[in-house]
Amino acid sequence: MEHSELCYLTIVEAAASLRRKAFSPRELTEAALKRIESIDGRLHCFITLPADVALHQAKEAEQELRLIVGGADVYGIGSAL
């Protein structure tokens, strides 16, 4: 799956794909950050975008997902408020 496609998955689809290891939490986060970067100049949705923190957390989630059996359905999926 291409990075640009990852941004249009539902949470259910993303969670199932993460469990199947179709992509990693880091890849999902990178795709979201690229999408944000491409449109936020017009939309101004983010005051602060700590990409380094998001990537670090995605890396941690990736490592933890290897250890978790039957973990939370949305574990490894980023969110923004």
N, C-alpha and C positions, 0 to 999 in steps of 0.2 A: 504494500500500500504506500502511495506517495505521501510525503509530508503534507501537501496541500489538502489531501483527502481527510486526514486525521481531524482537522478542525471542524468537519461537518458531521462527525459521528455523534450519535446520542450518547448519553452517559451509559446506558445499558449496553450499547454496541461497543463502546470503548472498554468497559469493564470486562466484557466477554472476550474481547480481543487481547486484553492484557493477560487474562487467565490462560489463553491459548498461546501466549508469547508471540503474537503476530507482530508486536512492536513493544518497545520498552516504555516505562514512564518517562524516561529522559527524551525519547523520540517524540512522545506525545506533547511534552512540555516545550521542546524546541519548535514543534509545529505551531503551537499556540503562540509562542513568543514571536515567531516570524509573521504570523497573521496579525497580531496586535501591532507590530512594527509597520506593517504595510498599510493599515487603515487608521491608526490612532492619530496621525497627522491631520486627518480630516474630521475625525469624530471627537477627539480630545476626551476619551473615556477614562484615562488613567492619570492620576496626579503623580503617583510614584509607581514605577515598575521595577521591582528588585529582581531582575532576571538572574543574577548570580545566586540569589537565595533560592529561587524557584528551581534552578538547575541542580543545586546542591540537594534540595529536598527530593527531587526526582531521582537522583542517584541513590540516595538513602532508601527510598521506596523500592527501587529496583533490587537492591541488595536484600531488603526485608521480605519482598515478595518471594524470593527464592526459598526463604525459611518458613513462610506461613503456608499452612495447609488449610484451605477453607476460610481464608481471611475475609475481611469486609469487602462487599461487592464494589465499592467505589475507591478502594485503597489504590493509591498511585495516580488518581485523576485530580488534576489541579482545578482550582476554582478562583474566581475573582468576585469581589464585592464592590 
